[in-house]
Amino acid sequence: MDVKMRNDNKEPIYVSAKDFYLFQYDADDYADVEKKDYFHEKIDPGKSVSFSIYYEYLGDVGYLEMEYDNLIWN
């Protein structure tokens, strides 16, 4: 997964690759991370960051859900 985040707030924010999770509904479990670009730092207002996270291959499975900290994207 390639991630790009932009801080549109007026205050700095912190982001980390370790805060992203891939949930596999068929297995009712989270996919293992195979490799990730280490990233954990402050993003100043108006700035963007990019990094990659590589998860184990899940095959042609059904429904996956990407989670970031306490936010969920389907």
C-alpha positions as CSV (number, residue, x, y, z in Angstrom):
1,M,0.0,0.0,0.0
2,D,1.3,3.4,-0.9
3,V,0.4,6.1,1.5
4,K,0.4,9.9,1.0
5,M,-0.8,12.2,3.8
6,R,-1.2,15.9,3.7
7,N,-1.6,18.1,6.8
8,D,-4.4,20.6,6.1
9,N,-4.7,21.6,9.7
10,K,-3.2,24.7,11.3
11,E,-1.3,22.6,13.8
12,P,1.5,20.0,13.3
13,I,0.3,16.3,13.3
14,Y,2.2,13.1,13.8
15,V,1.9,10.0,11.5
16,S,3.5,6.6,11.6
17,A,3.5,3.6,9.3
18,K,2.9,1.4,12.3
19,D,-0.5,2.9,12.8
20,F,-1.9,1.3,9.5
21,Y,-3.7,-2.1,9.7
22,L,-5.2,-4.3,7.0
23,F,-8.1,-6.3,8.2
24,Q,-9.2,-9.4,6.3
25,Y,-12.9,-10.2,6.9
26,D,-12.8,-13.8,5.6
27,A,-10.1,-14.8,8.1
28,D,-11.4,-12.4,10.8
29,D,-7.8,-11.4,11.3
30,Y,-5.2,-8.7,10.4
31,A,-2.7,-9.3,7.6
32,D,1.0,-9.4,8.6
33,V,3.3,-6.6,7.6
34,E,6.1,-8.0,5.4
35,K,8.0,-4.7,5.0
36,K,7.4,-1.0,5.6
37,D,9.3,2.2,5.1
38,Y,10.0,3.4,8.5
39,F,8.2,6.6,9.1
40,H,7.3,8.4,12.3
41,E,7.5,12.1,12.4
42,K,5.8,15.4,12.7
43,I,4.1,16.8,9.6
44,D,3.9,20.6,9.6
45,P,0.8,22.4,8.3
46,G,0.6,22.4,4.5
47,K,3.2,19.6,4.1
48,S,2.8,16.1,2.7
49,V,4.6,12.8,3.3
50,S,4.7,9.5,1.4
51,F,5.7,6.0,2.3
52,S,4.9,2.3,1.5
53,I,3.7,-0.6,3.6
54,Y,3.8,-4.2,2.2
55,Y,1.4,-6.7,3.6
56,E,1.4,-10.5,3.2
57,Y,-0.4,-11.7,0.0
58,L,-4.0,-12.5,0.9
59,G,-5.0,-14.0,-2.5
60,D,-8.3,-13.2,-4.1
61,V,-10.1,-12.8,-0.9
62,G,-13.4,-11.0,-0.3
63,Y,-13.7,-7.9,1.8
64,L,-10.6,-6.0,3.1
65,E,-10.6,-3.0,5.4
66,M,-7.8,-0.5,5.8
67,E,-7.6,1.0,9.3
68,Y,-5.5,4.0,10.5
69,D,-5.3,4.3,14.2
70,N,-9.0,4.6,15.0
71,L,-10.2,5.6,11.5
72,I,-11.5,3.0,9.0
73,W,-11.7,3.1,5.2
74,N,-13.7,0.4,3.4
